[in-house]
Amino acid sequence: MTPVAAQVSITTIIPMLTAIANRQWEQFKELEADFVSQYGVEVWQDVFNFRLKPALDKDSDRWLLIQWCGEGIISKNVA
């Protein structure tokens, strides 16, 4: 985990956990976008993988996965 990711305040992560617990996908996506704007994608990946995701219970983890899968795959045809 990067040093910056280790220093992200828990008060930044709690609203994301709350959005997941309340099954509020749009709110989670907004919080995620704000986080990435402030800290960058690399820090988000570390915080998500090493701090946020391990804190999820089985049902919340499954719900989050289903939400991501529900967005589908966006592809571009390159000619």
C-alpha positions in Angstrom: 0.0 0.0 0.0 1.3 3.4 -0.9 2.2 5.8 1.9 -0.6 8.2 0.8 -3.2 5.5 0.9 -2.2 4.6 4.4 -2.7 8.2 5.4 -6.2 8.6 4.0 -8.5 9.5 7.0 -11.1 7.0 8.1 -13.6 9.8 7.9 -13.1 9.7 4.1 -13.8 6.0 4.0 -16.8 5.8 6.3 -19.2 7.5 3.9 -18.3 5.0 1.3 -19.0 2.1 3.7 -22.3 3.8 4.7 -23.4 4.1 1.0 -22.6 0.4 0.5 -24.4 -0.6 3.7 -27.4 1.4 2.6 -27.2 0.0 -0.9 -26.9 3.4 -2.5 -25.0 2.7 -5.6 -25.2 6.3 -7.1 -23.9 7.8 -3.8 -21.0 5.3 -3.7 -20.1 6.2 -7.3 -20.1 9.9 -6.5 -17.9 9.4 -3.4 -15.6 7.2 -5.5 -15.3 9.9 -8.2 -14.7 12.6 -5.6 -12.0 10.4 -4.0 -10.3 9.8 -7.4 -10.4 13.5 -8.2 -8.7 14.3 -4.9 -6.2 11.5 -4.5 -5.8 9.8 -7.9 -6.6 6.3 -9.3 -3.6 4.6 -7.8 -4.4 5.7 -4.3 -8.1 4.7 -4.8 -7.0 1.2 -5.8 -4.9 0.8 -2.7 -7.5 2.2 -0.4 -10.2 0.1 -1.9 -8.2 -3.2 -2.0 -6.5 -2.9 1.4 -8.9 -0.8 3.5 -12.4 -0.7 2.2 -13.1 -4.1 0.6 -11.7 -6.1 3.5 -14.1 -4.3 5.8 -17.2 -5.5 3.9 -19.4 -8.3 5.1 -20.2 -11.1 2.6 -23.6 -9.6 1.6 -22.2 -6.1 1.0 -19.3 -7.5 -0.9 -21.6 -9.5 -3.1 -24.0 -6.5 -3.6 -21.0 -4.3 -4.7 -19.9 -6.9 -7.2 -23.4 -7.2 -8.6 -23.6 -3.4 -9.0 -20.3 -3.3 -10.9 -21.3 -6.2 -13.1 -24.7 -4.6 -13.8 -23.0 -1.6 -15.5 -21.9 -3.9 -18.2 -18.8 -3.7 -20.3 -18.3 -0.7 -22.4 -16.4 -1.4 -25.6 -15.3 0.6 -28.6 -15.0 -0.7 -32.1 -11.7 0.3 -33.5 -11.6 0.2 -37.3 
